[in-house]
Amino acid sequence: MSLDCEEPDADGPLCFVKERSGRRIEQTRKREGITQRELAKSLGIGVRWLREIESGNPKVRLDDHLRCAYQLGMSTGHILIPLMFASQKMAFPRQLAGDLREFERLCVEIIAKHQLEQLTAALTPKWRTPFAASG
């Protein structure tokens, strides 16, 4: 499964992500009462490039989408979670394409829990004989 947008199936994961992300960036920007000029200036990009991001242009890099999301205080789950599915050779269920903030939190919690379990196991001594309490 290619992530590329130039595939005959122009509905590939990157195109889907950029399209959805662009719309979400635009919606959030408008909801917050921020003009394209203001957001572009805060990002150090031109208004024309911001329009390309918001339109979901496949030529725009994902880091531009991430920078916009961070600047607007948005979750990045709408970008990263579909790509996680693609990397596992799984189709992203488009029904999940709404607000992925809670799902994103769950992913972070699972990763943190897994890492803590591994660290705890690595730091737990494996004594040859049980420790006998002196008494």
N, CA, C and O atoms as CSV, one atom per row, in Angstrom:
chain,resi,resn,atom,element,x,y,z
A,1,MET,N,N,0.846,-1.173,0.000
A,1,MET,CA,C,0.000,0.000,0.000
A,1,MET,C,C,0.889,1.233,0.000
A,1,MET,O,O,1.664,1.442,0.933
A,2,SER,N,N,0.783,2.032,-1.020
A,2,SER,CA,C,1.582,3.250,-1.113
A,2,SER,C,C,0.884,4.387,-0.383
A,2,SER,O,O,-0.344,4.465,-0.350
A,3,LEU,N,N,1.686,5.259,0.196
A,3,LEU,CA,C,1.136,6.438,0.848
A,3,LEU,C,C,1.033,7.612,-0.110
A,3,LEU,O,O,0.531,8.676,0.255
A,4,ASP,N,N,1.507,7.420,-1.333
A,4,ASP,CA,C,1.638,8.512,-2.282
A,4,ASP,C,C,0.291,8.957,-2.834
A,4,ASP,O,O,-0.624,8.149,-2.997
A,5,CYS,N,N,0.179,10.258,-3.119
A,5,CYS,CA,C,-1.056,10.816,-3.678
A,5,CYS,C,C,-1.126,10.680,-5.186
A,5,CYS,O,O,-2.207,10.814,-5.761
A,6,GLU,N,N,-0.003,10.419,-5.847
A,6,GLU,CA,C,-0.009,10.323,-7.301
A,6,GLU,C,C,-0.415,8.937,-7.795
A,6,GLU,O,O,-0.410,8.684,-8.999
A,7,GLU,N,N,-0.757,8.059,-6.897
A,7,GLU,CA,C,-1.227,6.730,-7.275
A,7,GLU,C,C,-2.507,6.866,-8.103
A,7,GLU,O,O,-3.213,7.867,-7.987
A,8,PRO,N,N,-2.810,5.871,-8.933
A,8,PRO,CA,C,-4.080,5.907,-9.655
A,8,PRO,C,C,-5.254,6.052,-8.690
A,8,PRO,O,O,-6.242,6.720,-8.994
A,9,ASP,N,N,-5.131,5.414,-7.519
A,9,ASP,CA,C,-6.142,5.573,-6.480
A,9,ASP,C,C,-5.795,6.849,-5.717
A,9,ASP,O,O,-5.067,6.809,-4.725
A,10,ALA,N,N,-6.315,7.968,-6.182
A,10,ALA,CA,C,-5.979,9.266,-5.581
A,10,ALA,C,C,-6.563,9.405,-4.189
A,10,ALA,O,O,-6.506,10.482,-3.596
A,11,ASP,N,N,-7.116,8.343,-3.672
A,11,ASP,CA,C,-7.728,8.375,-2.354
A,11,ASP,C,C,-6.802,7.731,-1.330
A,11,ASP,O,O,-7.273,7.231,-0.309
A,12,GLY,N,N,-5.498,7.732,-1.581
A,12,GLY,CA,C,-4.535,7.126,-0.682
A,12,GLY,C,C,-4.511,7.805,0.674
A,12,GLY,O,O,-5.088,8.878,0.849
A,13,PRO,N,N,-3.844,7.180,1.632
A,13,PRO,CA,C,-3.837,7.690,3.003
A,13,PRO,C,C,-3.312,9.116,3.139
A,13,PRO,O,O,-3.894,9.910,3.878
A,14,LEU,N,N,-2.231,9.462,2.447
A,14,LEU,CA,C,-1.698,10.823,2.580
A,14,LEU,C,C,-2.666,11.856,2.026
A,14,LEU,O,O,-2.859,12.917,2.621
A,15,CYS,N,N,-3.270,11.548,0.896
A,15,CYS,CA,C,-4.250,12.484,0.326
A,15,CYS,C,C,-5.429,12.660,1.271
A,15,CYS,O,O,-5.887,13.777,1.512
A,16,PHE,N,N,-5.913,11.545,1.799
A,16,PHE,CA,C,-7.032,11.583,2.740
A,16,PHE,C,C,-6.672,12.430,3.955
A,16,PHE,O,O,-7.452,13.285,4.374
A,17,VAL,N,N,-5.495,12.194,4.517
A,17,VAL,CA,C,-5.057,12.917,5.712
A,17,VAL,C,C,-4.922,14.411,5.420
A,17,VAL,O,O,-5.392,15.240,6.199
A,18,LYS,N,N,-4.287,14.755,4.312
A,18,LYS,CA,C,-4.080,16.172,3.985
A,18,LYS,C,C,-5.402,16.887,3.715
A,18,LYS,O,O,-5.588,18.040,4.102
A,19,GLU,N,N,-6.302,16.194,3.055
A,19,GLU,CA,C,-7.607,16.775,2.762
A,19,GLU,C,C,-8.387,17.041,4.051
A,19,GLU,O,O,-8.898,18.140,4.265
A,20,ARG,N,N,-8.469,16.018,4.904
A,20,ARG,CA,C,-9.185,16.155,6.183
A,20,ARG,C,C,-8.511,17.185,7.077
A,20,ARG,O,O,-9.178,18.014,7.696
A,21,SER,N,N,-7.202,17.128,7.139
A,21,SER,CA,C,-6.457,18.048,7.988
A,21,SER,C,C,-6.657,19.491,7.539
A,21,SER,O,O,-6.879,20.377,8.363
A,22,GLY,N,N,-6.577,19.722,6.244
A,22,GLY,CA,C,-6.779,21.071,5.724
A,22,GLY,C,C,-8.132,21.639,6.112
A,22,GLY,O,O,-8.242,22.794,6.523
A,23,ARG,N,N,-9.164,20.807,5.976
A,23,ARG,CA,C,-10.510,21.248,6.358
A,23,ARG,C,C,-10.596,21.559,7.845
A,23,ARG,O,O,-11.185,22.562,8.249
A,24,ARG,N,N,-9.998,20.684,8.660
A,24,ARG,CA,C,-10.044,20.888,10.119
A,24,ARG,C,C,-9.276,22.135,10.530
A,24,ARG,O,O,-9.708,22.869,11.418
A,25,ILE,N,N,-8.141,22.374,9.888
A,25,ILE,CA,C,-7.360,23.582,10.183
A,25,ILE,C,C,-8.190,24.821,9.857
A,25,ILE,O,O,-8.263,25.759,10.651
A,26,GLU,N,N,-8.809,24.813,8.689
A,26,GLU,CA,C,-9.631,25.957,8.284
A,26,GLU,C,C,-10.796,26.158,9.249
A,26,GLU,O,O,-11.056,27.283,9.675
A,27,GLN,N,N,-11.498,25.085,9.598
A,27,GLN,CA,C,-12.635,25.187,10.517
A,27,GLN,C,C,-12.203,25.731,11.875
A,27,GLN,O,O,-12.861,26.604,12.441
A,28,THR,N,N,-11.097,25.211,12.390
A,28,THR,CA,C,-10.612,25.659,13.698
A,28,THR,C,C,-10.185,27.120,13.644
A,28,THR,O,O,-10.505,27.902,14.539
A,29,ARG,N,N,-9.469,27.478,12.603
A,29,ARG,CA,C,-9.022,28.871,12.453
A,29,ARG,C,C,-10.216,29.814,12.439
A,29,ARG,O,O,-10.208,30.832,13.131
A,30,LYS,N,N,-11.242,29.490,11.660
A,30,LYS,CA,C,-12.433,30.339,11.573
A,30,LYS,C,C,-13.178,30.387,12.902
A,30,LYS,O,O,-13.623,31.450,13.334
A,31,ARG,N,N,-13.312,29.224,13.551
A,31,ARG,CA,C,-14.005,29.162,14.842
A,31,ARG,C,C,-13.308,30.039,15.887
A,31,ARG,O,O,-13.960,30.650,16.735
A,32,GLU,N,N,-11.980,30.090,15.812
A,32,GLU,CA,C,-11.201,30.894,16.759
A,32,GLU,C,C,-11.149,32.369,16.358
A,32,GLU,O,O,-10.588,33.189,17.085
A,33,GLY,N,N,-11.725,32.707,15.219
A,33,GLY,CA,C,-11.742,34.094,14.763
A,33,GLY,C,C,-10.383,34.594,14.295
A,33,GLY,O,O,-10.073,35.779,14.417
A,34,ILE,N,N,-9.577,33.685,13.760
A,34,ILE,CA,C,-8.237,34.024,13.279
A,34,ILE,C,C,-8.286,34.113,11.759
A,34,ILE,O,O,-8.823,33.226,11.096
A,35,THR,N,N,-7.730,35.173,11.217
A,35,THR,CA,C,-7.704,35.315,9.756
A,35,THR,C,C,-6.558,34.480,9.184
A,35,THR,O,O,-5.631,34.092,9.895
A,36,GLN,N,N,-6.651,34.219,7.889
A,36,GLN,CA,C,-5.556,33.506,7.226
A,36,GLN,C,C,-4.263,34.302,7.344
A,36,GLN,O,O,-3.193,33.729,7.548
A,37,ARG,N,N,-4.362,35.604,7.217
A,37,ARG,CA,C,-3.175,36.461,7.308
A,37,ARG,C,C,-2.520,36.340,8.692
A,37,ARG,O,O,-1.296,36.250,8.796
A,38,GLU,N,N,-3.333,36.338,9.748
A,38,GLU,CA,C,-2.801,36.240,11.117
A,38,GLU,C,C,-2.121,34.890,11.353
A,38,GLU,O,O,-1.020,34.824,11.900
A,39,LEU,N,N,-2.792,33.817,10.932
A,39,LEU,CA,C,-2.211,32.489,11.137
A,39,LEU,C,C,-0.941,32.328,10.314
A,39,LEU,O,O,0.066,31.820,10.807
A,40,ALA,N,N,-0.993,32.758,9.070
A,40,ALA,CA,C,0.190,32.647,8.206
A,40,ALA,C,C,1.366,33.407,8.814
A,40,ALA,O,O,2.488,32.903,8.831
A,41,LYS,N,N,1.116,34.603,9.307
A,41,LYS,CA,C,2.187,35.408,9.909
A,41,LYS,C,C,2.769,34.707,11.135
A,41,LYS,O,O,3.987,34.672,11.310
A,42,SER,N,N,1.897,34.145,11.988
A,42,SER,CA,C,2.387,33.467,13.198
A,42,SER,C,C,3.205,32.220,12.864
A,42,SER,O,O,4.049,31.797,13.654
A,43,LEU,N,N,2.953,31.634,11.692
A,43,LEU,CA,C,3.691,30.443,11.254
A,43,LEU,C,C,4.925,30.788,10.426
A,43,LEU,O,O,5.776,29.933,10.179
A,44,GLY,N,N,5.015,32.049,9.999
A,44,GLY,CA,C,6.136,32.455,9.152
A,44,GLY,C,C,6.013,31.947,7.727
A,44,GLY,O,O,7.013,31.673,7.063
A,45,ILE,N,N,4.766,31.823,7.259
A,45,ILE,CA,C,4.515,31.391,5.879
A,45,ILE,C,C,3.629,32.424,5.200
A,45,ILE,O,O,3.091,33.315,5.857
A,46,GLY,N,N,3.479,32.307,3.898
A,46,GLY,CA,C,2.607,33.210,3.163
A,46,GLY,C,C,1.157,32.763,3.219
A,46,GLY,O,O,0.859,31.588,3.435
A,47,VAL,N,N,0.260,33.723,3.022
A,47,VAL,CA,C,-1.176,33.427,3.006
A,47,VAL,C,C,-1.494,32.427,1.893
A,47,VAL,O,O,-2.327,31.538,2.067
A,48,ARG,N,N,-0.837,32.578,0.774
A,48,ARG,CA,C,-1.080,31.667,-0.352
A,48,ARG,C,C,-0.755,30.214,0.039
A,48,ARG,O,O,-1.493,29.295,-0.315
A,49,TRP,N,N,0.353,30.015,0.770
A,49,TRP,CA,C,0.721,28.658,1.188
A,49,TRP,C,C,-0.286,28.122,2.198
A,49,TRP,O,O,-0.625,26.939,2.165
A,50,LEU,N,N,-0.771,28.989,3.103
A,50,LEU,CA,C,-1.792,28.562,4.062
A,50,LEU,C,C,-3.051,28.124,3.319
A,50,LEU,O,O,-3.695,27.152,3.715
A,51,ARG,N,N,-3.404,28.824,2.258
A,51,ARG,CA,C,-4.562,28.409,1.449
A,51,ARG,C,C,-4.344,27.016,0.863
A,51,ARG,O,O,-5.269,26.208,0.798
A,52,GLU,N,N,-3.119,26.748,0.441
A,52,GLU,CA,C,-2.796,25.417,-0.094
A,52,GLU,C,C,-2.953,24.350,0.993
A,52,GLU,O,O,-3.458,23.260,0.727
A,53,ILE,N,N,-2.524,24.663,2.201
A,53,ILE,CA,C,-2.658,23.727,3.327
A,53,ILE,C,C,-4.133,23.468,3.592
A,53,ILE,O,O,-4.564,22.318,3.680
A,54,GLU,N,N,-4.907,24.547,3.719
A,54,GLU,CA,C,-6.330,24.408,4.036
A,54,GLU,C,C,-7.118,23.721,2.929
A,54,GLU,O,O,-8.148,23.103,3.195
A,55,SER,N,N,-6.646,23.822,1.698
A,55,SER,CA,C,-7.355,23.166,0.588
A,55,SER,C,C,-6.997,21.683,0.482
A,55,SER,O,O,-7.614,20.949,-0.290
A,56,GLY,N,N,-5.999,21.240,1.259
A,56,GLY,CA,C,-5.602,19.833,1.214
A,56,GLY,C,C,-4.724,19.486,0.031
A,56,GLY,O,O,-4.665,18.328,-0.383
A,57,ASN,N,N,-4.042,20.478,-0.516
A,57,ASN,CA,C,-3.155,20.249,-1.665
A,57,ASN,C,C,-2.168,19.130,-1.341
A,57,ASN,O,O,-1.469,19.204,-0.330
A,58,PRO,N,N,-2.097,18.088,-2.188
A,58,PRO,CA,C,-1.199,16.959,-1.926
A,58,PRO,C,C,0.280,17.334,-1.912
A,58,PRO,O,O,1.094,16.588,-1.370
A,59,LYS,N,N,0.643,18.472,-2.496
A,59,LYS,CA,C,2.052,18.873,-2.533
A,59,LYS,C,C,2.527,19.462,-1.202
A,59,LYS,O,O,3.730,19.575,-0.969
A,60,VAL,N,N,1.596,19.835,-0.339
A,60,VAL,CA,C,1.939,20.392,0.969
A,60,VAL,C,C,2.481,19.276,1.853
A,60,VAL,O,O,1.949,18.166,1.864
A,61,ARG,N,N,3.536,19.577,2.589
A,61,ARG,CA,C,4.145,18.573,3.472
A,61,ARG,C,C,3.332,18.427,4.760
A,61,ARG,O,O,2.672,19.366,5.204
A,62,LEU,N,N,3.393,17.239,5.344
A,62,LEU,CA,C,2.660,16.996,6.584
A,62,LEU,C,C,3.156,17.872,7.722
A,62,LEU,O,O,2.377,18.237,8.602
A,63,ASP,N,N,4.447,18.218,7.721
A,63,ASP,CA,C,4.928,19.056,8.821
A,63,ASP,C,C,4.266,20.434,8.791
A,63,ASP,O,O,4.137,21.070,9.837
A,64,ASP,N,N,3.845,20.907,7.619
A,64,ASP,CA,C,3.092,22.161,7.556
A,64,ASP,C,C,1.731,22.004,8.238
A,64,ASP,O,O,1.271,22.909,8.934
A,65,HIS,N,N,1.099,20.864,8.037
A,65,HIS,CA,C,-0.176,20.585,8.707
A,65,HIS,C,C,0.029,20.501,10.219
A,65,HIS,O,O,-0.767,21.034,10.992
A,66,LEU,N,N,1.096,19.831,10.629
A,66,LEU,CA,C,1.377,19.701,12.063
A,66,LEU,C,C,1.655,21.061,12.694
A,66,LEU,O,O,1.177,21.340,13.794
A,67,ARG,N,N,2.414,21.904,12.017
A,67,ARG,CA,C,2.706,23.245,12.543
A,67,ARG,C,C,1.420,24.048,12.715
A,67,ARG,O,O,1.246,24.736,13.721
A,68,CYS,N,N,0.525,23.963,11.743
A,68,CYS,CA,C,-0.765,24.663,11.851
A,68,CYS,C,C,-1.572,24.127,13.035
A,68,CYS,O,O,-2.127,24.892,13.824
A,69,ALA,N,N,-1.624,22.806,13.141
A,69,ALA,CA,C,-2.379,22.194,14.237
A,69,ALA,C,C,-1.822,22.633,15.589
A,69,ALA,O,O,-2.587,23.003,16.479
A,70,TYR,N,N,-0.510,22.597,15.752
A,70,TYR,CA,C,0.101,23.034,17.012
A,70,TYR,C,C,-0.210,24.498,17.291
A,70,TYR,O,O,-0.557,24.859,18.416
A,71,GLN,N,N,-0.087,25.334,16.278
A,71,GLN,CA,C,-0.318,26.776,16.445
A,71,GLN,C,C,-1.753,27.058,16.876
A,71,GLN,O,O,-2.006,27.985,17.644
A,72,LEU,N,N,-2.692,26.250,16.376
A,72,LEU,CA,C,-4.107,26.436,16.698
A,72,LEU,C,C,-4.530,25.661,17.944
A,72,LEU,O,O,-5.690,25.735,18.351
A,73,GLY,N,N,-3.602,24.917,18.556
A,73,GLY,CA,C,-3.926,24.134,19.751
A,73,GLY,C,C,-4.789,22.926,19.453
A,73,GLY,O,O,-5.553,22.473,20.306
A,74,MET,N,N,-4.669,22.405,18.246
A,74,MET,CA,C,-5.465,21.250,17.824
A,74,MET,C,C,-4.769,19.945,18.190
A,74,MET,O,O,-3.548,19.890,18.332
A,75,SER,N,N,-5.566,18.910,18.338
A,75,SER,CA,C,-5.037,17.554,18.429
A,75,SER,C,C,-4.430,17.193,17.074
A,75,SER,O,O,-4.872,17.696,16.041
A,76,THR,N,N,-3.432,16.334,17.077
A,76,THR,CA,C,-2.844,15.890,15.807
A,76,THR,C,C,-3.282,14.467,15.447
A,76,THR,O,O,-2.768,13.875,14.498
A,77,GLY,N,N,-4.219,13.933,16.199
A,77,GLY,CA,C,-4.703,12.584,15.931
A,77,GLY,C,C,-5.270,12.407,14.538
A,77,GLY,O,O,-5.144,11.334,13.947
A,78,HIS,N,N,-5.898,13.455,14.001
A,78,HIS,CA,C,-6.492,13.367,12.657
A,78,HIS,C,C,-5.427,13.189,11.583
A,78,HIS,O,O,-5.736,12.781,10.463
A,79,ILE,N,N,-4.171,13.493,11.919
A,79,ILE,CA,C,-3.059,13.306,10.989
A,79,ILE,C,C,-2.362,11.977,11.265
A,79,ILE,O,O,-2.139,11.180,10.355
A,80,LEU,N,N,-2.027,11.753,12.515
A,80,LEU,CA,C,-1.159,10.628,12.866
A,80,LEU,C,C,-1.866,9.276,12.930
A,80,LEU,O,O,-1.297,8.264,12.521
A,81,ILE,N,N,-3.079,9.247,13.430
A,81,ILE,CA,C,-3.759,7.957,13.608
A,81,ILE,C,C,-4.069,7.279,12.268
A,81,ILE,O,O,-3.841,6.075,12.148
A,82,PRO,N,N,-4.577,7.991,11.257
A,82,PRO,CA,C,-4.757,7.318,9.958
A,82,PRO,C,C,-3.439,6.791,9.381
A,82,PRO,O,O,-3.422,5.755,8.716
A,83,LEU,N,N,-2.341,7.503,9.635
A,83,LEU,CA,C,-1.044,7.030,9.142
A,83,LEU,C,C,-0.587,5.785,9.899
A,83,LEU,O,O,0.094,4.931,9.330
A,84,MET,N,N,-0.959,5.673,11.182
A,84,MET,CA,C,-0.643,4.455,11.938
A,84,MET,C,C,-1.356,3.259,11.315
A,84,MET,O,O,-0.770,2.185,11.180
A,85,PHE,N,N,-2.609,3.443,10.936
A,85,PHE,CA,C,-3.355,2.371,10.271
A,85,PHE,C,C,-2.657,1.985,8.971
A,85,PHE,O,O,-2.473,0.801,8.690
A,86,ALA,N,N,-2.268,2.984,8.178
A,86,ALA,CA,C,-1.622,2.722,6.887
A,86,ALA,C,C,-0.312,1.970,7.074
A,86,ALA,O,O,0.004,1.077,6.288
A,87,SER,N,N,0.455,2.317,8.105
A,87,SER,CA,C,1.736,1.638,8.319
A,87,SER,C,C,1.541,0.178,8.713
A,87,SER,O,O,2.451,-0.637,8.563
A,88,GLN,N,N,0.357,-0.149,9.216
A,88,GLN,CA,C,0.031,-1.533,9.563
A,88,GLN,C,C,-0.711,-2.237,8.429
A,88,GLN,O,O,-1.257,-3.326,8.606
A,89,LYS,N,N,-0.719,-1.588,7.257
A,89,LYS,CA,C,-1.388,-2.136,6.065
A,89,LYS,C,C,-2.883,-2.348,6.308
A,89,LYS,O,O,-3.481,-3.305,5.818
A,90,MET,N,N,-3.461,-1.437,7.072
A,90,MET,CA,C,-4.888,-1.494,7.384
A,90,MET,C,C,-5.566,-0.239,6.845
A,90,MET,O,O,-5.007,0.856,6.902
A,91,ALA,N,N,-6.757,-0.410,6.330
A,91,ALA,CA,C,-7.532,0.748,5.884
A,91,ALA,C,C,-8.049,1.492,7.107
A,91,ALA,O,O,-8.524,0.878,8.062
A,92,PHE,N,N,-7.956,2.806,7.071
A,92,PHE,CA,C,-8.479,3.614,8.168
A,92,PHE,C,C,-9.988,3.700,8.036
A,92,PHE,O,O,-10.491,4.122,6.994
A,93,PRO,N,N,-10.728,3.305,9.082
A,93,PRO,CA,C,-12.191,3.400,9.005
A,93,PRO,C,C,-12.609,4.871,8.949
A,93,PRO,O,O,-12.474,5.594,9.936
A,94,ARG,N,N,-13.097,5.294,7.842
A,94,ARG,CA,C,-13.429,6.717,7.663
A,94,ARG,C,C,-14.514,7.182,8.624
A,94,ARG,O,O,-14.695,8.383,8.827
A,95,GLN,N,N,-15.237,6.233,9.218
A,95,GLN,CA,C,-16.230,6.602,10.224
A,95,GLN,C,C,-15.552,7.189,11.468
A,95,GLN,O,O,-16.187,7.894,12.251
A,96,LEU,N,N,-14.267,6.895,11.641
A,96,LEU,CA,C,-13.515,7.418,12.781
A,96,LEU,C,C,-12.885,8.771,12.481
A,96,LEU,O,O,-12.133,9.295,13.303
A,97,ALA,N,N,-13.173,9.337,11.337
A,97,ALA,CA,C,-12.471,10.541,10.896
A,97,ALA,C,C,-12.905,11.809,11.621
A,97,ALA,O,O,-12.491,12.903,11.236
A,98,GLY,N,N,-13.719,11.693,12.648
A,98,GLY,CA,C,-14.129,12.872,13.403
A,98,GLY,C,C,-13.047,13.304,14.376
A,98,GLY,O,O,-11.858,13.232,14.066
A,99,ASP,N,N,-13.456,13.748,15.538
A,99,ASP,CA,C,-12.518,14.210,16.557
A,99,ASP,C,C,-11.852,12.993,17.195
A,99,ASP,O,O,-12.507,12.186,17.854
A,100,LEU,N,N,-10.566,12.877,16.992
A,100,LEU,CA,C,-9.814,11.724,17.496
A,100,LEU,C,C,-9.057,12.042,18.782
A,100,LEU,O,O,-8.161,11.294,19.173
A,101,ARG,N,N,-9.406,13.143,19.443
A,101,ARG,CA,C,-8.691,13.572,20.644
A,101,ARG,C,C,-8.688,12.482,21.725
A,101,ARG,O,O,-7.645,12.198,22.314
A,102,GLU,N,N,-9.848,11.874,21.983
A,102,GLU,CA,C,-9.926,10.841,23.022
A,102,GLU,C,C,-9.133,9.598,22.611
A,102,GLU,O,O,-8.441,8.998,23.434
A,103,PHE,N,N,-9.236,9.217,21.342
A,103,PHE,CA,C,-8.493,8.066,20.838
A,103,PHE,C,C,-6.992,8.328,20.926
A,103,PHE,O,O,-6.213,7.434,21.255
A,104,GLU,N,N,-6.601,9.561,20.627
A,104,GLU,CA,C,-5.194,9.957,20.720
A,104,GLU,C,C,-4.703,9.814,22.163
A,104,GLU,O,O,-3.609,9.304,22.403
A,105,ARG,N,N,-5.515,10.267,23.118
A,105,ARG,CA,C,-5.147,10.140,24.539
A,105,ARG,C,C,-4.995,8.675,24.936
A,105,ARG,O,O,-4.062,8.311,25.652
A,106,LEU,N,N,-5.927,7.832,24.462
A,106,LEU,CA,C,-5.845,6.405,24.776
A,106,LEU,C,C,-4.559,5.791,24.221
A,106,LEU,O,O,-3.917,4.985,24.896
A,107,CYS,N,N,-4.181,6.162,23.007
A,107,CYS,CA,C,-2.933,5.660,22.416
A,107,CYS,C,C,-1.739,6.058,23.276
A,107,CYS,O,O,-0.860,5.238,23.542
A,108,VAL,N,N,-1.708,7.312,23.709
A,108,VAL,CA,C,-0.603,7.785,24.542
A,108,VAL,C,C,-0.583,7.031,25.870
A,108,VAL,O,O,0.485,6.644,26.343
A,109,GLU,N,N,-1.751,6.819,26.474
A,109,GLU,CA,C,-1.824,6.078,27.737
A,109,GLU,C,C,-1.333,4.644,27.569
A,109,GLU,O,O,-0.604,4.137,28.422
A,110,ILE,N,N,-1.721,3.988,26.484
A,110,ILE,CA,C,-1.286,2.609,26.236
A,110,ILE,C,C,0.228,2.553,26.061
A,110,ILE,O,O,0.885,1.669,26.612
A,111,ILE,N,N,0.782,3.487,25.300
A,111,ILE,CA,C,2.233,3.525,25.093
A,111,ILE,C,C,2.945,3.766,26.417
A,111,ILE,O,O,3.929,3.091,26.723
A,112,ALA,N,N,2.455,4.727,27.209
A,112,ALA,CA,C,3.078,5.033,28.501
A,112,ALA,C,C,3.002,3.829,29.436
A,112,ALA,O,O,3.982,3.495,30.102
A,113,LYS,N,N,1.840,3.177,29.485
A,113,LYS,CA,C,1.672,2.007,30.357
A,113,LYS,C,C,2.629,0.894,29.941
A,113,LYS,O,O,3.264,0.266,30.788
A,114,HIS,N,N,2.730,0.655,28.648
A,114,HIS,CA,C,3.622,-0.391,28.136
A,114,HIS,C,C,5.074,-0.092,28.513
A,114,HIS,O,O,5.808,-0.976,28.956
A,115,GLN,N,N,5.471,1.161,28.329
A,115,GLN,CA,C,6.850,1.542,28.656
A,115,GLN,C,C,7.120,1.412,30.153
A,115,GLN,O,O,8.199,0.973,30.550
A,116,LEU,N,N,6.148,1.792,30.988
A,116,LEU,CA,C,6.317,1.654,32.438
A,116,LEU,C,C,6.430,0.187,32.843
A,116,LEU,O,O,7.235,-0.163,33.705
A,117,GLU,N,N,5.622,-0.666,32.221
A,117,GLU,CA,C,5.690,-2.100,32.519
A,117,GLU,C,C,7.055,-2.663,32.141
A,117,GLU,O,O,7.632,-3.454,32.887
A,118,GLN,N,N,7.572,-2.255,30.980
A,118,GLN,CA,C,8.895,-2.733,30.560
A,118,GLN,C,C,9.985,-2.221,31.494
A,118,GLN,O,O,10.898,-2.967,31.848
A,119,LEU,N,N,9.896,-0.964,31.893
A,119,LEU,CA,C,10.883,-0.390,32.804
A,119,LEU,C,C,10.821,-1.067,34.165
A,119,LEU,O,O,11.856,-1.376,34.755
A,120,THR,N,N,9.612,-1.298,34.664
A,120,THR,CA,C,9.449,-1.977,35.951
A,120,THR,C,C,10.038,-3.381,35.889
A,120,THR,O,O,10.740,-3.802,36.808
A,121,ALA,N,N,9.758,-4.100,34.819
A,121,ALA,CA,C,10.303,-5.456,34.672
A,121,ALA,C,C,11.824,-5.426,34.614
A,121,ALA,O,O,12.488,-6.284,35.196
A,122,ALA,N,N,12.373,-4.445,33.917
A,122,ALA,CA,C,13.832,-4.353,33.793
A,122,ALA,C,C,14.493,-3.988,35.118
A,122,ALA,O,O,15.632,-4.380,35.371
A,123,LEU,N,N,13.792,-3.245,35.959
A,123,LEU,CA,C,14.376,-2.790,37.226
A,123,LEU,C,C,14.023,-3.672,38.414
A,123,LEU,O,O,14.503,-3.440,39.523
A,124,THR,N,N,13.188,-4.681,38.191
A,124,THR,CA,C,12.822,-5.584,39.278
A,124,THR,C,C,13.903,-6.643,39.430
A,124,THR,O,O,14.178,-7.392,38.492
A,125,PRO,N,N,14.529,-6.709,40.629
A,125,PRO,CA,C,15.594,-7.698,40.824
A,125,PRO,C,C,15.048,-9.125,40.749
A,125,PRO,O,O,13.927,-9.406,41.171
A,126,LYS,N,N,15.841,-9.977,40.221
A,126,LYS,CA,C,15.485,-11.398,40.116
A,126,LYS,C,C,16.392,-12.148,41.098
A,126,LYS,O,O,17.408,-12.719,40.700
A,127,TRP,N,N,16.025,-12.143,42.358
A,127,TRP,CA,C,16.843,-12.762,43.401
A,127,TRP,C,C,16.851,-14.271,43.232
A,127,TRP,O,O,15.846,-14.882,42.868
A,128,ARG,N,N,18.012,-14.856,43.506
A,128,ARG,CA,C,18.136,-16.314,43.407
A,128,ARG,C,C,17.383,-16.996,44.538
A,128,ARG,O,O,16.773,-18.046,44.337
A,129,THR,N,N,17.424,-16.419,45.692
A,129,THR,CA,C,16.695,-16.991,46.830
A,129,THR,C,C,15.798,-15.906,47.395
A,129,THR,O,O,16.146,-14.726,47.372
A,130,PRO,N,N,14.658,-16.303,47.897
A,130,PRO,CA,C,13.758,-15.303,48.463
A,130,PRO,C,C,14.423,-14.608,49.647
A,130,PRO,O,O,15.171,-15.226,50.405
A,131,PHE,N,N,14.149,-13.358,49.787
A,131,PHE,CA,C,14.688,-12.571,50.885
A,131,PHE,C,C,13.960,-12.980,52.155
A,131,PHE,O,O,12.733,-12.909,52.223
A,132,ALA,N,N,14.705,-13.402,53.149
A,132,ALA,CA,C,14.109,-13.808,54.424
A,132,ALA,C,C,14.209,-12.646,55.393
A,132,ALA,O,O,15.290,-12.111,55.639
A,133,ALA,N,N,13.090,-12.274,55.925
A,133,ALA,CA,C,13.080,-11.179,56.893
A,133,ALA,C,C,13.719,-11.656,58.185
A,133,ALA,O,O,13.403,-12.726,58.704
A,134,SER,N,N,14.614,-10.843,58.680
A,134,SER,CA,C,15.250,-11.227,59.952
A,134,SER,C,C,14.292,-10.917,61.078
A,134,SER,O,O,13.581,-9.913,61.052
A,135,GLY,N,N,14.282,-11.765,62.036
A,135,GLY,CA,C,13.282,-11.541,63.053
A,135,GLY,C,C,13.650,-12.052,64.301
A,135,GLY,O,O,12.893,-11.934,65.264
